[in-house]
């Protein structure tokens, strides 16, 4: 999974990148670099996997997230091809929004206004998609004249509807594509269709105010609030000192972005994890919610999917409580499921297949 962190200058993109990845990329208040970007691949923390690996005495293999931290872009000007490419690579977009005051760092629009900046960036994504869709429409219209086919005609009508939708200023997350339509547009990597997490980077004076802008996930979009500079400082303290300083900052009930970020991304992108337990490793796999056992088998290996016979399935916690597969089978907790079984979060899945 790839997540791209982007936003306007001095919003805290690299600070978040460093916090999530353990990197120490330079953060300069007055840096003017616009083309440099950073990349890191990290393990997805999962205590369930660690417990399973400890029980089985095999090394844990965590799921991975690749983070891309884009360079700064000018306000309302996202035409840079490198920047667009980093967005297109992503499975999900993380938009950093400035919500903190700093007299030394003037905002291009003057006042700090996260809601305005969030809407402005959404407009930019919509505009970039409009350009892509318009180019595709021009080609489809020409092809439709030369070649008469049902498939071309259907794609042409779809892109006409998409163009109209974008002209109304709506992100494609709200379009409601049918499964067949999703296949038609998949290769275009439309940006306003990607899951979007807006993170407002506030301070002790604005945190409570901006919490009112935070929203639960809707149409693959969510807004969270954190205090980047303060959280970085707090995370350097011992646990017993952290709560004391939190209260001094007036952030008694502060939710740490470092601890909640990946969980929020999994929820936003409708992802879950299942586990495989073997003699050589214990591994976590990331799949979309509502994935069948057959498709989950393909995540492990295409040969396993092709030779699929049955899936042995059980909950990870019950596995530990029973003391292994044999004991769970005796208690009737190890189930045999077919291809169409929907894998649940936290299940151990063992695929029986023809070799």
Residue pairs with C-beta under 8 A, 6 or more apart in sequence:
1 63
1 64
1 65
1 66
1 91
1 92
1 269
1 271
1 286
2 65
2 66
2 67
2 68
2 89
2 90
2 91
2 92
3 65
3 66
3 67
3 68
3 90
3 91
3 92
3 93
3 94
3 265
4 67
4 68
4 70
4 86
4 87
4 89
4 90
4 92
4 93
4 94
5 13
5 16
5 17
5 67
5 68
5 69
5 70
5 94
5 96
6 13
6 70
6 73
6 83
6 86
6 87
6 93
6 94
6 95
6 96
7 13
7 70
7 73
7 95
7 96
7 97
7 98
7 121
8 72
8 73
8 74
8 75
8 98
8 108
8 117
8 121
9 72
9 73
9 74
9 75
9 108
10 29
10 72
10 98
10 105
11 96
11 97
11 98
11 117
11 201
12 96
12 98
12 100
12 201
12 228
12 229
13 69
13 70
13 72
13 96
14 25
14 26
14 27
14 38
14 69
15 27
15 201
15 228
15 229
15 232
16 69
16 94
16 96
16 199
16 201
16 228
16 257
17 23
17 25
17 38
17 40
17 67
17 69
18 24
18 25
18 27
18 232
19 228
19 231
19 232
19 235
19 257
19 258
20 42
20 67
20 258
20 261
21 40
21 42
21 67
22 40
22 42
23 38
23 40
25 38
25 69
29 102
29 104
29 105
33 71
33 72
34 71
34 72
34 73
34 74
34 80
35 71
35 80
35 82
36 71
37 68
37 69
37 70
37 71
37 82
37 86
38 67
38 68
38 69
39 66
39 67
39 68
39 69
40 66
40 67
41 64
41 65
41 66
41 67
42 64
42 65
42 67
43 62
43 63
43 64
44 62
44 63
44 64
44 65
44 262
44 273
44 284
44 286
45 62
45 262
46 62
46 63
46 273
46 284
48 273
48 275
48 316
48 317
48 346
49 60
49 62
49 273
49 275
49 282
49 283
49 284
50 60
51 316
51 320
52 60
52 275
52 277
52 282
52 316
52 319
52 320
52 348
53 59
53 60
53 282
55 320
56 277
56 282
58 277
58 278
58 279
58 280
58 281
58 282
59 281
59 282
60 281
60 282
60 283
60 284
61 281
61 282
61 283
61 284
62 284
63 273
63 284
63 285
63 286
65 262
65 265
68 86
68 89
68 90
70 83
70 86
70 87
71 80
71 82
71 83
73 80
73 83
74 108
75 108
75 109
75 120
76 120
76 123
76 124
78 84
78 121
78 124
78 125
78 127
78 128
84 128
84 191
87 93
87 125
87 128
87 191
87 194
88 189
88 191
90 194
91 194
91 195
91 269
92 194
92 195
92 196
92 197
92 265
92 268
92 269
93 125
93 191
93 194
93 195
93 196
93 197
94 197
94 199
94 265
95 118
95 121
95 196
95 197
95 198
95 199
96 199
96 201
97 114
97 117
97 118
97 121
97 198
97 199
97 200
97 201
98 107
98 112
98 114
98 117
98 201
99 112
99 114
99 200
99 201
99 202
99 203
99 206
99 210
99 225
100 112
100 201
100 202
100 203
100 206
100 227
100 228
100 229
101 112
101 203
101 205
101 206
109 116
109 117
112 206
114 200
114 210
114 213
115 213
118 198
118 223
122 171
122 192
122 196
123 169
125 171
125 191
125 192
125 196
126 166
126 169
126 170
126 171
126 192
128 191
128 192
129 166
129 172
129 190
129 191
129 192
129 193
130 163
130 166
130 167
132 188
132 190
133 159
133 162
133 163
133 166
133 188
133 190
134 163
136 159
136 188
137 156
137 159
137 160
137 163
140 152
140 155
140 156
140 159
141 156
143 152
144 152
144 153
144 156
154 184
155 184
158 181
158 184
158 185
162 172
162 175
162 185
165 172
165 175
166 172
166 192
171 192
171 193
171 196
171 219
171 221
172 190
172 192
172 193
173 192
173 193
173 194
173 195
173 196
173 219
173 220
173 221
174 219
175 193
177 185
185 193
194 220
195 220
195 221
195 268
195 269
196 220
196 221
196 222
197 221
197 222
197 223
197 224
197 264
197 265
197 268
198 221
198 222
198 223
198 224
199 223
199 224
199 225
199 226
199 257
200 210
200 213
200 214
200 223
200 224
200 225
200 226
201 226
201 227
201 228
202 209
202 210
202 225
202 226
202 227
203 227
203 229
203 230
204 227
204 230
204 249
204 250
204 251
207 225
207 227
207 251
207 254
210 225
211 225
213 223
213 225
214 223
214 224
214 225
215 221
215 222
215 223
216 222
217 267
217 268
220 268
220 269
220 270
221 268
222 264
222 267
222 268
224 257
224 260
224 264
226 255
226 256
226 257
227 249
227 251
227 254
228 257
230 249
230 251
231 254
231 256
231 257
231 258
233 245
234 242
234 245
234 246
234 256
235 242
235 256
235 258
237 245
246 252
246 254
265 271
266 272
266 273
266 286
270 288
270 289
271 286
271 287
271 288
271 289
272 286
272 287
272 288
272 289
272 291
272 343
272 344
272 345
272 346
273 284
273 285
273 286
273 287
273 345
273 346
274 284
274 285
274 287
274 296
274 343
274 344
274 345
274 346
274 347
274 348
274 349
275 282
275 283
275 284
275 285
275 316
275 346
275 347
275 348
275 349
276 282
276 283
276 285
276 300
276 348
276 349
276 350
277 319
277 348
277 350
285 296
285 299
285 300
287 295
287 296
287 299
287 343
289 345
290 342
291 299
291 342
291 343
292 339
292 340
292 341
292 342
292 343
293 308
293 311
293 313
293 337
293 338
293 339
293 340
293 341
293 342
293 343
293 349
293 351
294 305
294 308
294 339
294 340
295 305
296 311
296 343
296 349
297 304
297 305
297 308
297 311
297 351
297 353
298 304
298 305
300 351
303 353
303 355
304 351
304 353
305 353
306 353
307 353
307 354
307 355
308 339
308 351
308 352
308 353
309 351
309 352
309 353
309 354
310 336
310 337
310 338
310 351
310 352
311 336
311 337
311 338
311 341
311 343
311 349
311 350
311 351
311 352
312 325
312 334
312 335
312 336
312 337
312 349
312 350
312 351
312 352
313 334
313 335
313 336
313 337
313 341
313 343
313 347
313 348
313 349
313 350
314 325
314 328
314 333
314 334
314 335
314 347
314 348
315 333
315 344
315 346
315 347
315 348
316 346
316 347
316 348
317 346
318 328
318 333
319 325
319 328
319 348
322 328
322 331
322 333
325 334
325 350
328 334
343 349
